Amino acid sequence: MKLSIIIPTFNSSKVLGRAMDSIECQTFADWEVLIMDGVSADDTIKIAQSYNDNRVRVYSEPDKGIYDAMNKGIDKANGEWLYFMGSDDYLYNSQSLEKIFINSVDGYDVVYGTVYAPHWEDRYKGEWKIENYMDNRCHQAIFYKRSFFGKKVRYDTRFKVCADSAINLRWFLSPKFSSHYYPVVVANYSDGGYSSHTIDNEFNKAQAGLILKYGHSVLPIDEKKKMAWWYMSANPEKKINNLVLRIYVVYLRLIAKL
């Protein structure tokens, strides 16, 4: 199995059919879909089960939110590659997956394209470059090799909105992982849900620390100093366990006294 498409759902009956139809019509056929439902009270399960396709698997059980459902999907997936799609998103056209997997992707840990946001009337960003490392990419544009997650890497459920951003900082900034951008519009991204109007305070406190943790070998010293100051300001009472953070915080405290 080449690709596992993981779709968290909860009371998604109004939009799930559109998402599923966009997958079923793909010219690339080596996929499975995992519907990870949080015990919907509407017709979500009925709609999911209406697709007479043995590549579609439906699970419904209580979860602790979208990222918990995505983690459960990782553990159940059979594909070499994983793709996470919102139930209100849908693939851009019938060739979206083929345009990615026609390429020699196996040499990378992550490959990605871009998304189209109908309400923006434009594509959303493009290739991610180090000079714009704070400029996150939508998970609806990203394909992760299953081995990237391995046995331990999962979405951090402390972050209710930005756990995907934390994952992206890991692969983008760390030289341990390789990635490649393809100029392909993968999906229609339906911004306007929970993440668009909810502030993730836990992620805001942790973000600078994650940037230092994953990007200490690739970021210029001025950026690392800025991130260390940011982390110290956001977490004035926090015990700093990470070695890289401790080094930078000690360094900054020393120069602050000069």
C-alpha positions in Angstrom: 0.0 0.0 0.0 1.5 3.3 -1.1 -0.7 5.9 0.6 -2.9 6.0 3.7 -5.3 9.0 3.8 -6.3 9.7 7.4 -9.5 11.8 7.9 -10.6 12.7 11.5 -14.3 13.3 11.6 -16.9 14.5 14.1 -20.4 15.3 13.0 -19.1 15.8 9.5 -22.1 14.6 7.5 -22.4 17.9 5.5 -18.9 17.7 4.1 -17.5 14.2 4.2 -19.1 13.1 1.0 -17.3 15.8 -1.0 -14.0 14.8 0.6 -14.6 11.1 -0.2 -15.7 11.7 -3.7 -12.5 13.7 -4.4 -10.5 10.6 -3.3 -12.6 8.0 -5.1 -12.1 9.8 -8.5 -8.3 9.9 -8.3 -6.3 8.4 -11.2 -3.8 7.2 -8.6 -5.5 4.2 -7.0 -2.9 2.8 -4.5 -4.5 4.2 -1.4 -6.5 3.5 1.6 -8.8 5.8 3.6 -9.0 5.7 7.4 -12.0 7.5 8.8 -11.2 8.2 12.4 -14.5 9.3 13.9 -15.0 10.7 17.4 -18.5 9.1 17.8 -20.5 11.4 15.6 -24.2 12.0 16.4 -25.2 12.7 12.8 -24.9 10.6 9.6 -21.1 10.7 9.4 -20.7 7.0 9.9 -23.5 6.1 7.6 -22.0 8.3 4.8 -18.5 6.8 5.4 -19.9 3.2 5.2 -21.9 4.0 2.1 -18.7 3.8 0.0 -18.5 0.2 -1.2 -14.8 0.1 -1.4 -12.6 -2.2 0.6 -9.9 0.5 0.7 -12.1 2.5 3.0 -11.9 1.7 6.7 -14.1 3.3 9.3 -13.4 3.6 13.0 -15.6 5.3 15.6 -14.6 5.7 19.2 -14.1 8.6 21.7 -11.0 10.7 21.2 -9.4 13.7 22.7 -9.6 15.8 19.6 -8.4 16.0 16.1 -4.7 15.2 16.8 -5.6 12.3 19.0 -7.6 10.9 16.1 -4.7 11.5 13.7 -2.4 9.7 16.0 -4.7 6.7 16.1 -4.8 6.8 12.4 -1.0 6.6 12.2 -1.1 3.5 14.4 -3.6 1.8 12.1 -2.2 2.9 8.7 -0.7 0.4 6.3 0.6 2.9 3.7 4.3 3.8 3.0 3.1 7.4 3.0 0.6 9.2 5.2 -1.6 12.1 4.3 -3.9 13.9 6.7 -7.0 15.5 5.3 -9.8 17.5 7.1 -13.3 16.2 6.5 -14.1 19.7 5.1 -11.2 19.6 2.7 -11.1 17.9 -0.7 -8.5 17.0 -3.3 -8.0 19.7 -5.9 -8.7 17.5 -9.0 -8.6 13.9 -10.1 -4.9 13.9 -10.7 -3.7 15.5 -7.5 -2.2 12.3 -6.0 -0.8 11.1 -9.3 1.1 14.3 -9.8 2.8 13.7 -6.5 3.5 10.0 -6.7 4.6 10.0 -10.4 7.8 11.4 -9.0 10.6 9.4 -7.3 9.5 10.4 -3.8 11.0 7.5 -1.9 14.3 9.2 -1.3 12.6 11.8 1.0 11.0 11.8 4.4 8.5 14.4 3.4 7.1 15.7 0.1 4.7 18.5 -0.3 2.9 20.7 -2.7 0.5 23.6 -2.1 -3.2 24.1 -1.5 -5.9 26.3 -2.9 -8.1 28.2 -0.6 -11.4 29.1 -2.4 -12.1 32.1 -0.2 -8.6 33.5 -0.9 -9.0 32.8 -4.6 -5.3 31.9 -4.8 -2.8 29.2 -4.0 -1.5 29.2 -0.4 2.2 29.7 -0.3 4.6 27.4 -2.1 8.1 26.1 -1.4 9.2 26.4 2.2 12.6 28.1 2.5 14.8 28.6 5.5 14.5 32.4 5.4 10.8 32.0 6.0 11.0 29.1 8.5 8.2 30.7 10.7 5.8 30.5 7.7 4.1 27.1 8.3 2.7 24.9 5.6 -0.8 23.3 5.7 -0.8 19.6 6.4 -3.3 19.3 3.6 -0.4 19.8 1.2 2.0 17.4 2.9 2.8 13.7 2.5 4.8 12.1 5.3 6.7 8.9 4.9 5.5 6.4 7.5 9.0 5.9 8.8 9.1 9.6 9.7 6.7 8.9 12.6 8.3 5.6 13.5 7.2 4.2 16.9 7.6 7.4 18.9 6.9 10.6 16.9 3.2 11.6 17.2 1.2 14.8 17.2 1.5 16.5 20.6 -2.0 16.6 21.9 -1.1 19.4 24.3 -1.4 21.6 21.3 -5.1 21.8 20.4 -4.6 23.8 17.2 -1.0 23.8 16.2 0.3 20.2 16.7 0.8 19.9 13.0 2.9 23.1 13.1 5.1 21.4 15.7 5.5 18.3 13.5 6.4 20.5 10.6 9.1 22.4 12.5 10.7 19.0 13.3 11.1 17.9 9.6 11.7 21.2 8.1 14.4 22.5 10.5 16.2 19.2 11.4 18.9 18.1 9.0 18.0 14.5 10.0 15.0 14.7 7.6 14.9 15.3 3.8 12.0 17.0 2.1 11.1 18.1 -1.4 8.6 20.5 -2.8 6.5 19.8 -6.0 4.6 22.6 -7.6 1.3 20.7 -7.4 -2.0 21.9 -6.0 -2.9 19.0 -3.7 -6.1 20.1 -2.0 -8.8 22.7 -1.5 -8.1 23.9 2.0 -11.3 24.9 3.8 -10.0 27.4 6.3 -12.6 28.7 8.7 -12.9 25.8 11.2 -11.7 25.5 14.8 -8.1 26.3 14.1 -8.9 29.6 12.4 -10.6 31.2 15.5 -8.8 29.5 18.4 -5.5 30.6 20.0 -3.2 27.7 20.9 -1.6 29.2 24.1 0.4 26.0 24.8 2.0 26.1 21.4 2.7 29.8 21.6 4.7 29.1 24.8 6.6 26.1 23.3 7.2 27.4 19.7 10.5 29.1 20.3 11.8 26.1 22.2 10.9 23.8 19.4 12.6 26.1 16.8 15.8 26.0 18.9 15.5 22.3 19.5 15.2 21.3 15.8 16.9 24.2 14.1 20.0 24.9 16.3 22.3 23.6 13.6 20.8 25.5 10.6 19.7 28.8 12.0 22.0 31.9 12.2 23.1 32.9 15.7 21.0 36.0 15.7 17.9 34.0 15.1 18.8 31.5 17.8 19.4 34.4 20.3 16.0 35.8 19.3 14.3 32.5 19.9 16.0 32.0 23.2 14.8 35.4 24.4 11.3 34.6 23.2 11.3 31.3 25.0 12.5 32.9 28.2 9.8 35.6 28.0 7.0 33.1 27.3 8.1 30.7 30.0 9.6 32.8 32.9 9.1 30.1 35.6 9.6 27.0 33.5 12.3 24.6 34.3 14.4 24.2 31.1 15.2 20.5 30.5 16.4 20.6 26.9 20.2 20.9 26.7 20.2 23.2 23.7 17.8 25.6 25.4 19.8 25.6 28.6 22.9 26.5 26.7 21.3 29.4 24.9 19.5 30.7 28.0 22.7 30.6 30.1 24.6 32.3 27.2 22.0 35.0 27.0 21.8 35.6 30.7 25.6 36.0 30.7 25.7 38.5 27.9 22.8 40.4 29.5 25.0 41.1 32.5 27.9 42.5 30.4 
